[in-house]
């Protein structure tokens, strides 16, 4: 398969409808992911960088864009609860908690299964972040891909909040990513992070998702 992730090229730019995503453009975006591309796409909390779960080179490109070290925890953006159970160990209580809060702006920390590449896991705990976003474009991408998108919020080095303007994103990253999806405004706050490793949920980070039910 021919790799497309040459950093000298200019990224593609797709305008995808936020409520009724065009199937043709979703399929093209998925093909870019499958070929090793790095994409910028909208979620319900902020724009994110994403790539194929099994692509180490693409992951390294994302780490360079954000200047991340090996301790950064990536997130698997999933399409539904059934897919989560493939990549994370979900007991009955965790299942009920996730079901009640998804799709939504939450990342849940769970123990990973052997399906998750080791390089994505927390170095000591073998945990993984999982989420199902309330965003039609993100869900259409994961549905068409048939597996999770490995993702991280699009927060550039030295910044505290994610980028929100897809045209600005294209101007800044057009030689570093393969595709920018313009899905309109989708917020500028990262997800709330909830740990489900213990019996009681623990709020690790307060973000876009309401956390009062976990406290």
C-alpha positions in Angstrom: 0.0 0.0 0.0 1.3 3.4 -0.9 1.9 5.7 2.0 0.6 9.2 1.7 2.1 10.8 4.8 4.7 12.9 3.2 5.1 16.1 5.2 6.0 18.2 2.1 2.6 17.8 0.6 -0.3 20.2 1.2 -3.2 18.7 3.2 -6.6 18.1 1.7 -9.6 20.1 3.0 -13.1 18.6 3.2 -16.1 20.5 4.2 -18.4 17.9 5.7 -21.9 18.6 6.9 -22.0 18.4 10.8 -25.5 16.8 10.9 -25.7 14.8 7.6 -22.1 13.9 6.7 -21.5 13.2 3.0 -20.8 9.5 2.6 -18.4 10.1 -0.3 -16.2 12.4 1.8 -16.4 10.2 4.8 -15.1 7.3 2.7 -12.3 9.4 1.3 -11.3 10.4 4.8 -11.3 6.8 6.0 -9.1 5.8 3.1 -6.6 8.5 4.1 -6.6 7.1 7.6 -6.1 3.5 6.3 -3.1 4.6 4.1 -1.3 6.0 7.1 -2.6 9.6 7.1 -3.0 12.0 10.0 -6.3 13.9 10.0 -7.9 16.8 11.8 -11.5 16.1 12.6 -14.3 17.5 14.8 -15.6 16.0 18.0 -18.3 17.2 20.4 -15.6 18.9 22.6 -12.9 20.2 20.2 -11.1 19.4 17.0 -8.8 16.4 17.3 -5.8 14.8 15.6 -6.4 11.2 14.6 -4.8 8.3 12.8 -5.1 4.5 12.4 -4.8 2.5 15.6 -2.0 0.3 14.3 0.1 2.9 12.6 3.2 3.8 14.6 4.5 6.3 12.0 1.3 8.3 12.0 1.3 8.3 15.8 4.9 9.6 15.9 3.8 12.4 13.5 1.0 13.4 15.9 3.5 13.4 18.8 5.8 15.7 16.8 2.9 18.1 15.9 2.0 18.4 19.6 5.5 17.9 21.0 4.3 15.1 23.2 6.5 12.8 25.2 6.1 9.0 25.7 4.0 9.6 28.8 1.1 11.1 26.9 -2.1 9.1 27.0 -3.9 8.8 23.6 -7.6 8.1 23.3 -9.5 5.6 21.3 -12.5 7.2 19.7 -15.1 4.4 19.3 -18.5 4.1 17.5 -20.4 2.2 20.2 -20.3 0.2 23.5 -19.7 -3.0 21.7 -16.5 -1.7 20.2 -15.3 -0.4 23.6 -15.5 -3.9 25.0 -13.1 -5.1 22.4 -10.4 -2.7 23.6 -11.1 -2.3 27.3 -12.2 -4.4 30.2 -15.7 -3.3 31.1 -17.5 -4.8 34.1 -21.3 -4.3 34.6 -20.9 -1.2 36.7 -18.6 0.5 34.2 -20.9 -0.5 31.4 -23.9 1.2 33.0 -21.8 4.3 33.7 -20.5 4.6 30.1 -24.0 3.8 28.6 -25.5 6.6 30.7 -23.0 9.2 29.5 -22.4 8.3 25.9 -22.3 9.6 23.3 -20.9 12.6 25.1 -17.8 14.7 25.9 -16.2 12.2 28.2 -13.0 10.1 28.1 -13.2 7.0 30.3 -10.0 5.5 31.7 -10.2 1.7 31.7 -7.9 -1.3 31.8 -6.9 -2.3 28.3 -7.3 -5.6 26.6 -4.6 -7.2 24.5 -6.2 -5.7 21.4 -4.6 -2.3 22.2 -1.0 -1.8 20.9 1.4 -1.6 23.9 2.7 1.8 22.8 -0.7 3.3 23.4 -1.0 2.1 27.0 -0.2 4.0 30.2 3.4 2.9 30.9 2.7 1.5 34.4 -1.0 0.7 34.6 -1.7 -0.7 31.1 -4.8 1.5 30.9 -6.4 3.3 27.9 -8.7 6.2 27.4 -12.0 5.4 25.5 -14.7 7.7 24.3 -17.8 7.9 22.1 -18.3 11.5 20.9 -21.6 13.1 20.3 -20.6 14.3 16.9 -22.0 12.9 13.6 -18.8 13.3 11.6 -16.7 11.5 14.2 -19.2 8.7 14.5 -19.5 8.4 10.7 -15.7 8.1 10.5 -15.5 5.4 13.1 -18.4 3.5 11.6 -16.9 3.6 8.1 -13.4 2.7 9.4 -14.8 -0.2 11.4 -12.4 0.3 14.3 -11.5 3.1 16.7 -9.5 6.2 15.7 -6.4 6.9 17.8 -6.9 10.5 18.8 -5.7 13.4 20.9 -7.1 17.0 21.2 -5.6 19.5 18.8 -3.8 21.6 21.3 -0.5 23.0 19.9 2.7 23.4 21.9 2.5 26.4 24.2 -1.3 26.6 24.0 -3.9 25.8 26.7 -7.0 25.4 24.5 -7.6 23.5 21.3 -7.8 25.2 17.9 -11.4 25.9 16.8 -11.2 27.4 13.3 -10.7 24.8 10.5 -9.3 27.4 8.1 -6.7 28.5 10.7 -5.9 24.9 11.3 -5.3 24.3 7.6 -3.0 27.3 7.4 -1.0 26.2 10.4 -0.8 22.5 9.7 -1.2 22.0 6.0 2.3 20.6 5.6 2.0 18.4 8.7 -1.3 16.6 8.3 -2.9 14.9 5.3 -6.5 16.1 5.8 -8.4 18.8 7.6 -12.1 18.3 8.0 -14.2 21.4 8.3 -17.2 20.4 10.4 -18.0 23.8 11.7 -17.6 25.1 15.3 -17.4 22.2 17.7 -16.2 23.8 21.0 -12.9 24.6 22.5 -12.7 22.6 25.6 -11.3 19.1 26.0 -13.3 16.2 27.4 -13.9 15.5 31.0 -11.8 12.5 32.0 -13.4 9.9 34.3 -11.4 7.0 35.7 -13.4 3.7 36.0 -10.5 1.7 37.4 -11.9 1.5 40.9 -15.4 0.8 42.3 -16.3 4.4 42.4 -15.8 6.7 39.3 -13.1 9.3 39.8 -13.0 12.7 38.0 -9.5 13.1 36.7 -10.1 16.2 34.7 -13.1 18.5 34.4 -13.8 19.5 30.8 -16.7 19.8 28.4 -18.8 17.0 30.0 -20.9 17.7 33.1 -19.2 15.8 36.0 -21.6 16.4 38.9 -23.0 12.9 38.6 -19.5 11.4 39.3 -18.7 13.5 42.4 
